[in-house]
Amino acid sequence: MLNIKDKVVIITGASSGIGEETAKELAQNGAKVVLAARRENRLKEIQKVIEDKGNTATYKVTDVTSFDEMESLAQTAHEKFGKVDVIVNNAGLMPLSFLNKRKINEWNTMIDVNIKGVLNGIGAVLPYMREQKEGHVVNISSVAGHSVGPGSAVYSGTKFAVRAITEGLRKEESASSNIRATIISPGAIETELTDHITDEDIRAATGEIKKMAIEPEHIARTIRFAIEQPEEVGINEMVVRPTVQGN
């Protein structure tokens, strides 16, 4: 265990998938995790699993698209544990579709969750981290943030944005405030992301994605690796995909 014990870590999208596994992984290694998502029943279940193993967790129902709710989340973490060391901006949606389907509402939802949600998370924790003169922001992008495929134009756009925002944060804050910034770009992972796809032409191809998908615990361990490094070491970007995934 290196540089994780007693760290206060906020995790968005913590009710399933990468967020859930990251919460369990970090708590098992001594972190105090603050779970955030919209599904309270799932947050309660995950908190209980963590606490039953003798580890520390709390939760707050939060919509990442609301800055007020994200600010309240950060305030809750600080009031309960006295600091905010890390935020894992993991909440995201992936309703892939071809542009000619004009799924405008899905485009807007992706922009709100995938981009504004990350910005809201950064904005909520930055005052605490700047005052502490240390902190760590881990943002979940995607391999789709490195290349664009048919049907992924808007989703890829949001994930390219996450990478740009994270690099901007690093350049603005790491040298002056000792705030580390990390981009994690997963490939095909066994999560609920494909459940949100309503474009039938895209849905037909998701079976191939699921066949190659790896478990979210692999991403959780990657996040742990980035966080556990000594304060003077910044892991800025990692891409983690199934060995057999070509793109």
C-alpha positions in Angstrom: 0.0 0.0 0.0 1.6 3.2 -1.1 0.3 6.8 -0.7 -3.4 5.8 -0.5 -4.2 5.1 3.2 -6.5 7.8 4.6 -6.8 9.7 1.3 -10.3 11.1 0.8 -11.5 10.1 -2.6 -14.7 11.3 -4.3 -15.9 9.0 -7.1 -18.7 9.9 -9.5 -20.6 7.3 -11.4 -20.0 5.1 -8.4 -23.2 3.0 -8.6 -21.8 0.5 -11.1 -19.0 -0.5 -13.4 -15.7 1.3 -13.1 -16.9 3.6 -10.4 -18.1 0.8 -8.1 -14.9 -1.3 -8.6 -12.7 1.7 -8.0 -14.5 2.5 -4.8 -14.0 -1.1 -3.6 -10.3 -1.1 -4.7 -9.4 2.1 -3.1 -11.3 1.5 0.1 -9.6 -1.9 0.4 -6.3 -0.1 0.2 -7.2 2.3 3.0 -8.8 5.3 1.3 -11.9 7.0 2.6 -14.3 6.9 -0.4 -17.2 9.2 -1.1 -19.6 7.6 -3.5 -21.7 9.8 -5.8 -24.3 8.8 -8.3 -28.1 9.1 -8.8 -29.2 5.6 -7.8 -29.3 5.7 -4.0 -30.2 2.1 -3.6 -27.0 1.0 -5.4 -24.9 3.5 -3.4 -26.3 2.1 -0.1 -25.5 -1.4 -1.2 -21.9 -0.6 -2.2 -21.3 1.4 1.0 -22.5 -1.6 3.0 -20.2 -4.0 1.1 -17.2 -1.7 1.8 -18.0 -1.1 5.4 -18.7 -4.9 6.0 -15.0 -5.4 5.1 -14.0 -2.9 7.8 -13.3 0.0 5.3 -14.6 3.5 5.2 -17.3 4.8 2.8 -20.0 7.3 2.6 -22.3 8.4 -0.2 -24.3 11.4 -1.5 -26.9 11.2 -4.2 -25.6 13.6 -6.9 -26.3 14.6 -10.4 -23.0 15.6 -12.0 -24.7 18.0 -14.5 -25.6 20.3 -11.6 -22.7 22.4 -10.3 -24.6 23.1 -7.1 -24.9 19.4 -6.4 -21.2 18.7 -7.2 -20.2 21.6 -4.9 -22.4 20.2 -2.2 -20.7 16.8 -2.7 -17.3 18.3 -2.3 -18.4 20.2 0.8 -19.9 17.1 2.3 -16.6 15.2 1.8 -14.6 18.0 3.3 -16.9 18.4 6.3 -16.9 14.7 7.0 -13.3 13.9 6.6 -11.5 17.3 6.8 -10.0 17.3 3.3 -10.5 16.3 -0.3 -7.5 14.5 -1.8 -8.8 13.0 -5.0 -11.7 13.2 -7.3 -12.4 10.5 -9.9 -14.6 12.0 -12.5 -16.0 8.7 -13.8 -19.7 9.4 -14.6 -20.4 9.1 -18.3 -22.8 8.0 -21.0 -22.2 6.4 -24.4 -25.4 6.4 -26.5 -23.6 5.9 -29.8 -25.5 6.8 -32.9 -25.0 7.8 -36.5 -25.2 11.6 -37.0 -27.9 11.2 -39.7 -30.2 9.8 -37.0 -30.3 13.3 -35.4 -30.6 12.1 -31.8 -30.3 15.6 -30.5 -31.4 14.9 -27.0 -28.7 12.1 -26.7 -26.0 14.5 -28.0 -27.0 17.1 -25.4 -27.1 14.6 -22.6 -23.6 13.3 -23.5 -22.3 16.9 -23.5 -23.9 17.6 -20.2 -22.7 14.5 -18.4 -19.4 13.7 -20.1 -18.0 17.3 -20.4 -19.9 19.5 -18.1 -19.9 16.8 -15.4 -16.1 16.7 -15.5 -15.9 20.5 -15.4 -18.3 20.6 -12.5 -16.2 18.1 -10.6 -13.1 20.0 -11.2 -14.7 23.3 -10.2 -16.1 21.8 -7.0 -12.8 20.4 -5.6 -10.3 23.0 -6.9 -10.7 25.5 -4.0 -10.0 22.7 -1.4 -7.0 21.4 -3.4 -5.5 24.8 -4.0 -5.8 25.7 -0.3 -4.2 22.4 0.6 -1.5 22.9 -2.0 -2.0 19.3 -3.1 -4.7 17.1 -4.8 -5.3 14.8 -7.6 -8.0 14.9 -10.4 -8.5 11.7 -12.3 -10.7 12.0 -15.4 -12.0 9.0 -17.3 -11.8 9.5 -21.0 -11.9 6.6 -23.5 -10.0 5.1 -26.5 -12.8 7.0 -28.3 -11.0 10.1 -27.1 -8.0 9.1 -29.3 -9.8 8.0 -32.5 -13.2 8.4 -34.0 -15.3 5.6 -35.6 -18.6 5.6 -37.4 -21.3 6.3 -34.8 -19.0 7.7 -32.2 -18.6 11.3 -33.5 -20.4 13.0 -30.5 -19.2 10.6 -27.9 -15.6 10.9 -29.2 -16.0 14.6 -29.2 -16.8 14.6 -25.5 -13.9 12.3 -24.7 -11.4 14.3 -26.7 -12.7 17.3 -24.6 -12.0 15.4 -21.4 -8.4 14.9 -22.5 -8.0 18.6 -23.4 -9.6 19.8 -20.2 -7.3 17.5 -18.1 -4.2 18.6 -19.9 -5.2 22.2 -19.4 -5.7 21.6 -15.7 -2.3 20.0 -15.4 -0.6 23.0 -17.1 -2.5 25.5 -14.9 -2.3 23.8 -11.5 0.4 21.1 -11.2 3.5 23.3 -11.0 1.8 26.0 -8.8 -0.6 24.1 -6.6 0.9 20.6 -6.7 -2.4 19.3 -8.1 -1.9 16.2 -10.2 -4.0 15.5 -13.3 -4.5 12.1 -14.8 -6.4 10.9 -17.9 -7.5 7.2 -18.0 -8.7 6.0 -21.4 -10.4 2.6 -21.2 -11.1 0.4 -24.2 -13.9 -2.1 -24.2 -15.0 -2.7 -20.6 -17.9 -4.8 -19.3 -20.1 -2.0 -18.0 -23.6 -0.6 -18.5 -22.5 1.9 -21.2 -23.8 0.0 -24.2 -27.2 -0.3 -22.5 -27.9 3.4 -23.4 -27.6 2.9 -27.2 -30.9 3.4 -28.9 -29.7 3.4 -32.5 -30.6 0.0 -33.7 -27.9 0.0 -36.4 -25.2 0.6 -33.7 -26.8 -1.8 -31.2 -26.4 -4.7 -33.7 -22.6 -4.3 -33.5 -22.3 -4.1 -29.7 -22.2 -7.9 -29.4 -18.7 -7.8 -30.8 -17.7 -5.2 -28.2 -19.0 -7.2 -25.4 -17.2 -10.3 -26.6 -13.8 -8.7 -26.1 -14.7 -6.5 -23.1 -12.6 -6.9 -20.0 -13.8 -6.4 -16.4 -13.9 -3.0 -14.8 -11.7 -4.1 -12.0 -8.7 -3.7 -14.4 -9.5 0.0 -14.8 -9.9 0.3 -11.0 -6.4 -1.1 -10.5 -5.1 1.4 -13.1 -6.7 4.3 -11.2 -5.2 3.0 -7.9 -1.7 2.9 -9.6 -2.0 6.5 -10.6 -3.2 7.6 -7.2 -0.7 5.6 -5.2 2.4 7.2 -6.7 4.5 9.6 -4.6 3.3 13.2 -4.6 6.3 14.2 -6.9 5.2 11.7 -9.6 2.4 12.5 -12.0 0.9 9.8 -14.1 -0.6 12.0 -16.8 -2.3 9.6 -19.2 -2.9 5.8 -19.6 -4.8 3.8 -22.2 -6.0 0.4 -21.1 -7.8 -1.8 -23.6 -8.3 -5.6 -24.1 -5.2 -7.1 -25.7 -7.4 -8.2 -28.7 -8.9 -4.8 -29.3 -7.6 -3.2 -32.5 -9.0 0.3 -32.2 
